[in-house]
Amino acid sequence: MTDPATLLALAERCEAADASEQRELLWEAFLALQARPDDHTPGVKEWSWLWNRFNLMTGAEAYESAAMMLVPEGYGVKVRRWVNGRGAAGCYPSESADDWHNAATPALALCAAALRARAGGGQ
């Protein structure tokens, strides 16, 4: 996994992006969180399966589903979609947290929240 500072910078890019950039940013986030193993190492089949699934979702414009794959195991998720199409999301290790991240789409907001959670702070 990429270092926390890089994940936070990518989260900021997601929050500032417009909707046309979501596919590329989701791919970048996936690769930052799931580094591709070498071809002849354990884990390459699992990585390939995850990548294929992620790629199918982004190819079908199922961006929210793709972003859900970035959420850390054991975290809860809150997502809002506003009338104007913008979104807000948060990833939390507990039910009581209330830290929202806003972006041009719900998928970008969820991607930013997942990156921040994986970077170790959520803020």
Helices and strands as residue ranges (DSSP letters): H 4-16, G 19-21, H 22-33, H 44-59, H 63-68, E 76-81, E 87-92, E 101-103, H 106-119
